[in-house]
Amino acid sequence: MFYIGKYFIINLLRREDMSFELPKLGYDYAALEPYIDAQTVEIHYSKHHAAYTNNLNAAVKGTPWENKTIEEIFAEVSKVPVAVKNNGGGYFNHNFYWEILTPGGAKEPQDGLLQSINRWFGSVDALKETFNKAAATRFGSGWAWLIQEGDKLTVASLPNQDNPLMDNAEVKGIPLMTIDVWEHAYYLKYQNRRPDYIDAFWKLINWDIVAGKYNK
Ligand code: MN3
C-alpha cells in the first residue's frame, strides 16, 4: 500500500511539473472592451487557447518531446509530429498574444526599443503601417509578428500557428509582438472587417512587455 501510494504521488507531481498549463489571463474578459469584446476574449481564451493547451499535452505524451520546453520543441519543430507543431504553436502564440495586451492601452514605445523602431522603420507610425499591412494581407489564418533578428527589427506574417522561433519558419528571430488574425480572434465584433480589428489592437499593446522582450 505504501509503495502504491508513493508511486501514485510521484506520478501526480511529474504530471504537474511536465504538463503545459493554460496561463491565467492578467485581466477580465471584458477588460479589452471596446476594442476586443468580452465574448470574443472568453471564447478565444477558454475554448481555443485551452484546446491548444490540452491537445499539446495529449500530443507530446509518450513522445521524446514530453519533457521539453516549448522553445526546445520549436528549435527542432521540423522533426516533430504535426499535432505537436500545430498545438505547440497555438499554445505559445496565444500565451504571447494575451501577454502583450493590456486594458486601456499603453504609452508609446520608449528608449532602446523606440530607437530601434525608428532605425529600422523610420517611425512608430511607419512600423504600424508595415505591421498592419502584413496582418491584413495574411491569406487565410495566421499571425503577424514584429521580430528581432540580431540587431535588426523586421515584420512578417506567418501562416497557421507558425512562429519565428520554429526552426523551419519562413522568417526566424525573437518574437517581440504579435497579432492573431484567425477569424476567431475578431469575427464576433468585426465580421469581415479585419483591418478595423487590427487598428483597434494598437490601442491595447503593452509596450513595457514588448520592450522587455526586446531588451533580452
Ligand atoms: Mn487564436
py3Dmol code that shows the C-alpha trace and the ligand (Angstrom):
import py3Dmol

protein = """\
ATOM      1  CA  MET A   1       0.000   0.000   0.000  1.00  0.00           C
ATOM      2  CA  PHE A   2       2.823   2.387   0.934  1.00  0.00           C
ATOM      3  CA  TYR A   3       4.636   1.812  -2.332  1.00  0.00           C
ATOM      4  CA  ILE A   4       1.485   2.093  -4.363  1.00  0.00           C
ATOM      5  CA  GLY A   5       0.703   5.336  -2.575  1.00  0.00           C
ATOM      6  CA  LYS A   6       4.189   6.712  -3.050  1.00  0.00           C
ATOM      7  CA  TYR A   7       4.238   5.778  -6.729  1.00  0.00           C
ATOM      8  CA  PHE A   8       0.896   7.453  -7.249  1.00  0.00           C
ATOM      9  CA  ILE A   9       2.075  10.665  -5.602  1.00  0.00           C
ATOM     10  CA  ILE A  10       5.291  10.784  -7.634  1.00  0.00           C
ATOM     11  CA  ASN A  11       3.306  10.375 -10.827  1.00  0.00           C
ATOM     12  CA  LEU A  12       0.958  13.187  -9.879  1.00  0.00           C
ATOM     13  CA  LEU A  13       3.911  15.501  -9.245  1.00  0.00           C
ATOM     14  CA  ARG A  14       5.565  14.549 -12.533  1.00  0.00           C
ATOM     15  CA  ARG A  15       2.378  15.236 -14.449  1.00  0.00           C
ATOM     16  CA  GLU A  16       2.001  18.586 -12.759  1.00  0.00           C
ATOM     17  CA  ASP A  17       5.638  19.512 -13.424  1.00  0.00           C
ATOM     18  CA  MET A  18       5.738  18.465 -17.037  1.00  0.00           C
ATOM     19  CA  SER A  19       2.353  19.487 -18.374  1.00  0.00           C
ATOM     20  CA  PHE A  20       1.883  22.663 -20.320  1.00  0.00           C
ATOM     21  CA  GLU A  21      -0.527  24.881 -18.392  1.00  0.00           C
ATOM     22  CA  LEU A  22      -3.000  27.430 -19.636  1.00  0.00           C
ATOM     23  CA  PRO A  23      -1.635  30.675 -18.127  1.00  0.00           C
ATOM     24  CA  LYS A  24      -4.021  32.877 -16.187  1.00  0.00           C
ATOM     25  CA  LEU A  25      -5.215  35.953 -18.065  1.00  0.00           C
ATOM     26  CA  GLY A  26      -3.893  39.079 -16.388  1.00  0.00           C
ATOM     27  CA  TYR A  27      -7.300  40.776 -16.796  1.00  0.00           C
ATOM     28  CA  ASP A  28     -11.037  40.114 -17.012  1.00  0.00           C
ATOM     29  CA  TYR A  29     -12.726  39.009 -20.221  1.00  0.00           C
ATOM     30  CA  ALA A  30     -14.318  42.461 -20.539  1.00  0.00           C
ATOM     31  CA  ALA A  31     -11.094  44.371 -19.863  1.00  0.00           C
ATOM     32  CA  LEU A  32     -10.176  44.828 -23.523  1.00  0.00           C
ATOM     33  CA  GLU A  33     -13.530  46.435 -24.390  1.00  0.00           C
ATOM     34  CA  PRO A  34     -14.427  48.213 -26.577  1.00  0.00           C
ATOM     35  CA  TYR A  35     -11.566  47.141 -28.848  1.00  0.00           C
ATOM     36  CA  ILE A  36     -11.912  43.398 -28.283  1.00  0.00           C
ATOM     37  CA  ASP A  37     -15.254  42.316 -26.857  1.00  0.00           C
ATOM     38  CA  ALA A  38     -15.685  40.172 -23.756  1.00  0.00           C
ATOM     39  CA  GLN A  39     -17.349  37.272 -25.543  1.00  0.00           C
ATOM     40  CA  THR A  40     -14.510  37.013 -28.041  1.00  0.00           C
ATOM     41  CA  VAL A  41     -11.891  37.052 -25.271  1.00  0.00           C
ATOM     42  CA  GLU A  42     -13.810  34.432 -23.282  1.00  0.00           C
ATOM     43  CA  ILE A  43     -14.246  32.026 -26.193  1.00  0.00           C
ATOM     44  CA  HIS A  44     -10.760  32.684 -27.556  1.00  0.00           C
ATOM     45  CA  TYR A  45      -9.109  32.011 -24.200  1.00  0.00           C
ATOM     46  CA  SER A  46     -11.309  29.423 -22.516  1.00  0.00           C
ATOM     47  CA  LYS A  47     -12.106  27.387 -25.652  1.00  0.00           C
ATOM     48  CA  HIS A  48      -9.471  27.917 -28.370  1.00  0.00           C
ATOM     49  CA  HIS A  49      -6.385  28.550 -26.224  1.00  0.00           C
ATOM     50  CA  ALA A  50      -7.422  25.900 -23.704  1.00  0.00           C
ATOM     51  CA  ALA A  51      -7.928  23.380 -26.514  1.00  0.00           C
ATOM     52  CA  TYR A  52      -4.456  24.023 -27.952  1.00  0.00           C
ATOM     53  CA  THR A  53      -3.002  23.539 -24.472  1.00  0.00           C
ATOM     54  CA  ASN A  54      -4.888  20.286 -23.816  1.00  0.00           C
ATOM     55  CA  ASN A  55      -4.174  18.959 -27.291  1.00  0.00           C
ATOM     56  CA  LEU A  56      -0.468  19.794 -26.941  1.00  0.00           C
ATOM     57  CA  ASN A  57      -0.291  17.800 -23.701  1.00  0.00           C
ATOM     58  CA  ALA A  58      -2.011  14.881 -25.406  1.00  0.00           C
ATOM     59  CA  ALA A  59       0.234  15.140 -28.478  1.00  0.00           C
ATOM     60  CA  VAL A  60       3.560  15.094 -26.570  1.00  0.00           C
ATOM     61  CA  LYS A  61       2.525  12.349 -24.146  1.00  0.00           C
ATOM     62  CA  GLY A  62       4.808   9.349 -24.525  1.00  0.00           C
ATOM     63  CA  THR A  63       6.998  11.079 -27.128  1.00  0.00           C
ATOM     64  CA  PRO A  64      10.613  12.329 -26.849  1.00  0.00           C
ATOM     65  CA  TRP A  65       9.175  15.858 -26.564  1.00  0.00           C
ATOM     66  CA  GLU A  66       7.113  15.180 -23.444  1.00  0.00           C
ATOM     67  CA  ASN A  67       9.658  16.721 -21.061  1.00  0.00           C
ATOM     68  CA  LYS A  68      10.923  19.518 -23.293  1.00  0.00           C
ATOM     69  CA  THR A  69      10.111  23.187 -23.090  1.00  0.00           C
ATOM     70  CA  ILE A  70       8.089  24.750 -25.860  1.00  0.00           C
ATOM     71  CA  GLU A  71      11.193  26.645 -27.048  1.00  0.00           C
ATOM     72  CA  GLU A  72      13.160  23.368 -27.243  1.00  0.00           C
ATOM     73  CA  ILE A  73      10.334  21.823 -29.266  1.00  0.00           C
ATOM     74  CA  PHE A  74      10.299  24.788 -31.674  1.00  0.00           C
ATOM     75  CA  ALA A  75      14.074  24.532 -32.166  1.00  0.00           C
ATOM     76  CA  GLU A  76      13.515  21.099 -33.747  1.00  0.00           C
ATOM     77  CA  VAL A  77       9.908  21.507 -34.849  1.00  0.00           C
ATOM     78  CA  SER A  78      10.699  20.169 -38.332  1.00  0.00           C
ATOM     79  CA  LYS A  79      11.144  16.737 -36.656  1.00  0.00           C
ATOM     80  CA  VAL A  80       8.009  16.657 -34.500  1.00  0.00           C
ATOM     81  CA  PRO A  81       4.567  15.227 -35.327  1.00  0.00           C
ATOM     82  CA  VAL A  82       2.275  17.781 -36.938  1.00  0.00           C
ATOM     83  CA  ALA A  83      -0.064  17.753 -33.928  1.00  0.00           C
ATOM     84  CA  VAL A  84       2.824  18.791 -31.664  1.00  0.00           C
ATOM     85  CA  LYS A  85       3.797  21.575 -34.058  1.00  0.00           C
ATOM     86  CA  ASN A  86       0.289  22.939 -34.563  1.00  0.00           C
ATOM     87  CA  ASN A  87      -0.850  22.723 -30.947  1.00  0.00           C
ATOM     88  CA  GLY A  88       2.546  23.842 -29.647  1.00  0.00           C
ATOM     89  CA  GLY A  89       2.319  26.889 -31.884  1.00  0.00           C
ATOM     90  CA  GLY A  90      -1.248  27.540 -30.775  1.00  0.00           C
ATOM     91  CA  TYR A  91      -0.242  27.230 -27.125  1.00  0.00           C
ATOM     92  CA  PHE A  92       2.778  29.555 -27.371  1.00  0.00           C
ATOM     93  CA  ASN A  93       1.248  32.119 -29.723  1.00  0.00           C
ATOM     94  CA  HIS A  94      -1.819  32.642 -27.553  1.00  0.00           C
ATOM     95  CA  ASN A  95       0.280  32.890 -24.367  1.00  0.00           C
ATOM     96  CA  PHE A  96       2.237  35.597 -26.165  1.00  0.00           C
ATOM     97  CA  TYR A  97      -0.823  37.418 -27.531  1.00  0.00           C
ATOM     98  CA  TRP A  98      -2.581  37.756 -24.170  1.00  0.00           C
ATOM     99  CA  GLU A  99       0.675  38.794 -22.536  1.00  0.00           C
ATOM    100  CA  ILE A 100       1.371  41.738 -24.836  1.00  0.00           C
ATOM    101  CA  LEU A 101      -2.149  43.173 -24.481  1.00  0.00           C
ATOM    102  CA  THR A 102      -3.245  45.428 -21.643  1.00  0.00           C
ATOM    103  CA  PRO A 103      -6.566  47.025 -20.743  1.00  0.00           C
ATOM    104  CA  GLY A 104      -6.900  50.684 -21.575  1.00  0.00           C
ATOM    105  CA  GLY A 105      -3.914  50.769 -23.865  1.00  0.00           C
ATOM    106  CA  ALA A 106      -0.363  51.740 -23.085  1.00  0.00           C
ATOM    107  CA  LYS A 107       2.096  54.509 -23.625  1.00  0.00           C
ATOM    108  CA  GLU A 108       4.172  54.579 -26.789  1.00  0.00           C
ATOM    109  CA  PRO A 109       7.411  52.606 -27.052  1.00  0.00           C
ATOM    110  CA  GLN A 110      10.376  54.254 -25.304  1.00  0.00           C
ATOM    111  CA  ASP A 111      14.159  54.289 -25.098  1.00  0.00           C
ATOM    112  CA  GLY A 112      16.062  51.495 -26.839  1.00  0.00           C
ATOM    113  CA  LEU A 113      13.009  49.916 -28.435  1.00  0.00           C
ATOM    114  CA  LEU A 114      11.849  53.285 -29.799  1.00  0.00           C
ATOM    115  CA  GLN A 115      15.318  53.990 -31.187  1.00  0.00           C
ATOM    116  CA  SER A 116      15.390  50.605 -32.886  1.00  0.00           C
ATOM    117  CA  ILE A 117      11.893  51.093 -34.364  1.00  0.00           C
ATOM    118  CA  ASN A 118      12.966  54.487 -35.693  1.00  0.00           C
ATOM    119  CA  ARG A 119      16.142  52.998 -37.125  1.00  0.00           C
ATOM    120  CA  TRP A 120      14.514  50.093 -38.956  1.00  0.00           C
ATOM    121  CA  PHE A 121      11.098  51.539 -39.866  1.00  0.00           C
ATOM    122  CA  GLY A 122      11.551  55.313 -39.650  1.00  0.00           C
ATOM    123  CA  SER A 123       8.844  55.898 -37.036  1.00  0.00           C
ATOM    124  CA  VAL A 124       6.234  54.126 -34.911  1.00  0.00           C
ATOM    125  CA  ASP A 125       3.617  55.145 -37.477  1.00  0.00           C
ATOM    126  CA  ALA A 126       5.645  53.542 -40.244  1.00  0.00           C
ATOM    127  CA  LEU A 127       6.004  50.356 -38.180  1.00  0.00           C
ATOM    128  CA  LYS A 128       2.245  50.385 -37.673  1.00  0.00           C
ATOM    129  CA  GLU A 129       1.642  50.721 -41.395  1.00  0.00           C
ATOM    130  CA  THR A 130       4.003  47.825 -42.213  1.00  0.00           C
ATOM    131  CA  PHE A 131       2.667  45.622 -39.428  1.00  0.00           C
ATOM    132  CA  ASN A 132      -0.967  46.313 -40.316  1.00  0.00           C
ATOM    133  CA  LYS A 133      -0.362  45.514 -43.946  1.00  0.00           C
ATOM    134  CA  ALA A 134       1.266  42.199 -43.025  1.00  0.00           C
ATOM    135  CA  ALA A 135      -1.663  41.355 -40.741  1.00  0.00           C
ATOM    136  CA  ALA A 136      -4.353  42.452 -43.182  1.00  0.00           C
ATOM    137  CA  THR A 137      -2.882  40.627 -46.179  1.00  0.00           C
ATOM    138  CA  ARG A 138      -2.147  37.292 -44.475  1.00  0.00           C
ATOM    139  CA  PHE A 139      -4.265  34.985 -46.618  1.00  0.00           C
ATOM    140  CA  GLY A 140      -6.438  32.694 -44.516  1.00  0.00           C
ATOM    141  CA  SER A 141      -5.387  32.080 -40.913  1.00  0.00           C
ATOM    142  CA  GLY A 142      -2.162  33.169 -39.270  1.00  0.00           C
ATOM    143  CA  TRP A 143      -0.344  35.808 -37.276  1.00  0.00           C
ATOM    144  CA  ALA A 144       1.671  38.942 -37.965  1.00  0.00           C
ATOM    145  CA  TRP A 145       4.883  39.406 -35.985  1.00  0.00           C
ATOM    146  CA  LEU A 146       7.386  42.052 -35.015  1.00  0.00           C
ATOM    147  CA  ILE A 147      10.652  40.121 -34.932  1.00  0.00           C
ATOM    148  CA  GLN A 148      14.181  40.849 -33.724  1.00  0.00           C
ATOM    149  CA  GLU A 149      16.950  39.203 -35.753  1.00  0.00           C
ATOM    150  CA  GLY A 150      20.207  40.078 -34.033  1.00  0.00           C
ATOM    151  CA  ASP A 151      20.280  43.855 -34.208  1.00  0.00           C
ATOM    152  CA  LYS A 152      17.543  44.166 -36.782  1.00  0.00           C
ATOM    153  CA  LEU A 153      13.776  44.554 -36.400  1.00  0.00           C
ATOM    154  CA  THR A 154      11.506  43.167 -39.070  1.00  0.00           C
ATOM    155  CA  VAL A 155       7.812  42.469 -39.639  1.00  0.00           C
ATOM    156  CA  ALA A 156       6.414  39.291 -41.156  1.00  0.00           C
ATOM    157  CA  SER A 157       3.227  37.324 -41.232  1.00  0.00           C
ATOM    158  CA  LEU A 158       3.332  33.562 -40.810  1.00  0.00           C
ATOM    159  CA  PRO A 159       0.586  31.030 -41.590  1.00  0.00           C
ATOM    160  CA  ASN A 160      -1.469  28.866 -39.246  1.00  0.00           C
ATOM    161  CA  GLN A 161       0.174  28.559 -35.802  1.00  0.00           C
ATOM    162  CA  ASP A 162       3.754  29.020 -37.034  1.00  0.00           C
ATOM    163  CA  ASN A 163       6.031  31.444 -35.226  1.00  0.00           C
ATOM    164  CA  PRO A 164       9.546  32.841 -35.703  1.00  0.00           C
ATOM    165  CA  LEU A 165      11.119  30.544 -33.083  1.00  0.00           C
ATOM    166  CA  MET A 166      10.349  27.471 -35.198  1.00  0.00           C
ATOM    167  CA  ASP A 167      13.396  26.026 -36.971  1.00  0.00           C
ATOM    168  CA  ASN A 168      11.543  25.855 -40.291  1.00  0.00           C
ATOM    169  CA  ALA A 169       9.705  29.201 -40.095  1.00  0.00           C
ATOM    170  CA  GLU A 170       9.685  31.351 -43.227  1.00  0.00           C
ATOM    171  CA  VAL A 171      11.111  34.202 -41.102  1.00  0.00           C
ATOM    172  CA  LYS A 172      13.080  33.462 -37.938  1.00  0.00           C
ATOM    173  CA  GLY A 173      14.080  35.519 -34.911  1.00  0.00           C
ATOM    174  CA  ILE A 174      12.956  36.618 -31.472  1.00  0.00           C
ATOM    175  CA  PRO A 175       9.239  37.481 -31.372  1.00  0.00           C
ATOM    176  CA  LEU A 176       8.515  40.894 -29.812  1.00  0.00           C
ATOM    177  CA  MET A 177       4.860  41.489 -30.673  1.00  0.00           C
ATOM    178  CA  THR A 178       2.109  39.599 -32.447  1.00  0.00           C
ATOM    179  CA  ILE A 179      -1.490  39.778 -33.568  1.00  0.00           C
ATOM    180  CA  ASP A 180      -3.756  36.803 -34.118  1.00  0.00           C
ATOM    181  CA  VAL A 181      -5.636  37.241 -37.397  1.00  0.00           C
ATOM    182  CA  TRP A 182      -7.532  33.969 -37.322  1.00  0.00           C
ATOM    183  CA  GLU A 183     -11.207  34.834 -37.746  1.00  0.00           C
ATOM    184  CA  HIS A 184     -11.986  33.550 -34.222  1.00  0.00           C
ATOM    185  CA  ALA A 185      -9.924  36.493 -32.878  1.00  0.00           C
ATOM    186  CA  TYR A 186     -12.270  39.137 -34.248  1.00  0.00           C
ATOM    187  CA  TYR A 187     -15.281  37.812 -36.154  1.00  0.00           C
ATOM    188  CA  LEU A 188     -17.981  38.265 -33.479  1.00  0.00           C
ATOM    189  CA  LYS A 189     -17.371  42.013 -33.295  1.00  0.00           C
ATOM    190  CA  TYR A 190     -15.748  42.885 -36.613  1.00  0.00           C
ATOM    191  CA  GLN A 191     -17.060  40.191 -39.011  1.00  0.00           C
ATOM    192  CA  ASN A 192     -15.167  40.665 -42.307  1.00  0.00           C
ATOM    193  CA  ARG A 193     -13.551  43.956 -41.185  1.00  0.00           C
ATOM    194  CA  ARG A 194     -10.165  42.556 -40.226  1.00  0.00           C
ATOM    195  CA  PRO A 195      -8.416  45.947 -40.737  1.00  0.00           C
ATOM    196  CA  ASP A 196     -10.686  47.535 -38.090  1.00  0.00           C
ATOM    197  CA  TYR A 197      -9.681  44.849 -35.582  1.00  0.00           C
ATOM    198  CA  ILE A 198      -6.006  45.377 -36.425  1.00  0.00           C
ATOM    199  CA  ASP A 199      -6.374  49.144 -35.890  1.00  0.00           C
ATOM    200  CA  ALA A 200      -8.109  48.559 -32.556  1.00  0.00           C
ATOM    201  CA  PHE A 201      -5.352  46.151 -31.464  1.00  0.00           C
ATOM    202  CA  TRP A 202      -2.911  49.090 -31.378  1.00  0.00           C
ATOM    203  CA  LYS A 203      -4.918  50.654 -28.540  1.00  0.00           C
ATOM    204  CA  LEU A 204      -4.140  47.625 -26.374  1.00  0.00           C
ATOM    205  CA  ILE A 205      -0.427  46.924 -26.881  1.00  0.00           C
ATOM    206  CA  ASN A 206       1.559  46.741 -23.647  1.00  0.00           C
ATOM    207  CA  TRP A 207       4.799  48.360 -24.819  1.00  0.00           C
ATOM    208  CA  ASP A 208       6.506  47.691 -21.489  1.00  0.00           C
ATOM    209  CA  ILE A 209       6.134  43.950 -22.083  1.00  0.00           C
ATOM    210  CA  VAL A 210       7.247  44.276 -25.707  1.00  0.00           C
ATOM    211  CA  ALA A 211      10.282  46.293 -24.564  1.00  0.00           C
ATOM    212  CA  GLY A 212      11.120  43.591 -22.016  1.00  0.00           C
ATOM    213  CA  LYS A 213      11.274  41.034 -24.794  1.00  0.00           C
ATOM    214  CA  TYR A 214      13.434  43.391 -26.884  1.00  0.00           C
ATOM    215  CA  ASN A 215      15.855  44.046 -24.070  1.00  0.00           C
ATOM    216  CA  LYS A 216      16.508  40.347 -23.693  1.00  0.00           C
TER     217      LYS A 216
END
"""
ligand_1 = """\
1
MN3
Mn -6.457 32.459 -31.826
"""
view = py3Dmol.view(width=600, height=400)
view.addModel(protein, "pdb")
view.setStyle({"model": 0}, {"cartoon": {"style": "trace"}})
view.addModel(ligand_1, "xyz")
view.setStyle({"model": 1}, {"stick": {}})
view.zoomTo()
view.show()
